[in-house]
């Protein structure tokens, strides 16, 4: 999450510099909007990657749920025997 935040801050600074110096770079508004949209697409791709990474890992609550289920099964088997 920190990398994404750092990337957003750098990207925002870059956009601010571009808007302040747009008359020096001879960029049209359309070109600037395309740069913003490209940056937004990169951010969306990064968020999707992080979302997939988080979803592949087991959460603490899921792990504790499985431990409770296995423990209940062990207790049940011991009670029957």
Secondary structure by P-SEA (a helix, b strand, c coil): caaaaaaaaaaaaaaaaaaaacccccccaaaaaaaaaaaaaaaaaaaaaaaaaaaacccaaaaaaaaaaaaaaaaaaaaac
